[in-house]
Amino acid sequence: MDPVIVVGAGPVGLTLALALARQEVPTIVLDEGPGKEESRPARTVVLREDTAALLERLTGVPLAREGSQWAAWRSVRRKQVMREVTFGDDEPAPLHIAQHVLTGALREALAAERLVQIAVDSRLDSVEQEASGVTAHTRGPQGTWWRGSHLVGCDGPRSTVRKLLDIRFPGRTAVERHAVATLRAELPWPDEALLHRMPPWRTSGPSAGEVTARPLPDDVWRLDWLLPPGKDLVTPEVLLARVRETLAGWSGGSTPPYELLDTGVHTVHHRLARRWRVGRVFLAGDAAHLLGALGTQGLDEGLRDADNLAWKLALAWHHGPHDALLDSYQAERRGSVAARLRAADQVLPLLRGGGGLRAYVPGAARGHDALLTDGHLGRGALGAPGVYDVSPLAPRHLEAEVPVGTAPGAQVTDVRVTAEDGSFVRLRDRLGRGALLVVLIAPGTGVWDRKHWVSAGIMPRLAAAVAALPHRAELLVAESYPGAAAHTVLLVRPDGHLVTALSGVRPADLYAAAEATLGGPAPVETEAEATAGSAAQ
């Protein structure tokens, strides 16, 4: 079987290649650059708990050491603290990291992968596809033809793949603009992120509205000023004045010593591709969507694209066509990003519409601050991971289905589980291997050696039901799970989304749910197709 072709070597493309390799799928990454990313301190990303865990699992690098996990988040309006969040077990801190550091960790992990080939200085200029595969041509010093089973365009906002497929990319341009400065300084609140609205030292004119400070390691900070509508040029002199004024305002009147490391202007666009799949070609990341207002970070959603698509492509690559499963990528991911964009577009006029609104909506200032906090911290409609509750893969009419603390289609809670070898691991550590996960909730098992309970009670019957599923599955045991009673059985997808929770061992319901998760019954392969597949392998 031909490898999967990934076009683009940014964080999303590299993550997808690594995720496919972990599931024994070979990949060719077409990188139009020289194979490394320029160090730009002003280009940073904020990752939520699920995407940071995904990258740590794939790279094996504890990214918290490379970035900053904030101790707290504070929102201030003029001089008043409106909202304060302290991070801990109940409220995991976002991870703030320089993009080139993240990309470097991904490239280092890929360098050790025998199944991944990165072709540098390779710019795509044509794509052809037929029933059996995809052919891509690149130009450059190593211009050549490449043959693949599928192709995924992770090549950014100006995606060549999207243009070659003639897919429309409608939306809104320049929804917001931010002036950005990364600097080294000692601020009064070390390790805490701050959103300051209407700072008292600037009550009118540019920058009156909002400035955000996000810490990085070694006393480095990224500051973002919301710019007024329009296309006014942000000159170096204006930006330096803004830096000094802001630092002085936060430090009691005098500008503290600082070292300016990098500057830039970040423009937020909201766009959504009409189609994310055309035959054997897919779009992911910024090639498929652009979003980023209200603190939401587009990379989070791009990484979720990669996580969603990887296990589906891997299953199709190993086991033959699964069109319903591959079609679900667009239905789930496009639907999730569209909901985020709708939420942002509904809220933006309220937040940016001026002070007059407060006369009509009591408590509006606090409400606005709550919305902004949700966006920045990855909560609520503006920031929380998508829930695939209306997915075409969702099972229907399961008699034994019961509610738990996680809604069907949402990401599972990361509890401690006992693996098949008797070791204690985190549930998220078992994701991304291409297998379904079946989790039995069995209080008390954590204090007993596995050999004492693996053959007792309902375990033999559950093990037999798991062995009979239509796809490889791993049986795990947890002492508890939020909202789940004893002997509840959870079925979890390879990307960590809950399929269903069943009351006890129900082999028929478990099989039906697993079959639905795979897109329905597997297609019947003809003898000729089987012979051709064996020859390709």
Buried (B, 14 or more C-beta within 10 A) or exposed (E): BBBBBBBBBBBBBBBBBBBBBBBEBBBBBBBBBEEEBEEBBBBBBBBBBBBBBBBBBBBEBEBBEBBBBBBBBBBBBEEEEBBEBEBEEEEBBBBBBBBBBBBBBBBEBBEEBEBBBBBBBBBBEEBEBEEEBBBBBBBBEEEEEBEBBBBBBBBBBEBBBBEBBEBEBEBBEEBBBBBBBBBBBEBEEEBBBBBBBBBEEBEEEBBBBBBBBBBBBEBBBBBBBBBEEEEEEBEEEBBEEBBBBBBBBBBEEEBBEBEBBBBBBBBBBBBBBEBBBBBBBBBBBBBBBBBBBBBBBBBBBBBBBBBBBBBBBBBBBBBBEBEBBBBBBBBBBBBBBBEBBEBBBEBBEEBBEEEEBEEEEEEBBEBBBBBBBBBBBBBEBBBBBBBBEEBBBBBEEBEBBBEBEBBBBBBBBBBBBBBEEEEEEEBBBBBBBBBBBBBBBBEEBBEEEBEEBBEEBBBEEBBEBBEEBBBBBBBBBBBBBEEBBEBBBBBBBBBBBBBBBBBBBBBEBBBBBBBBBBBBEBBEBEEEEEEEEEEEE
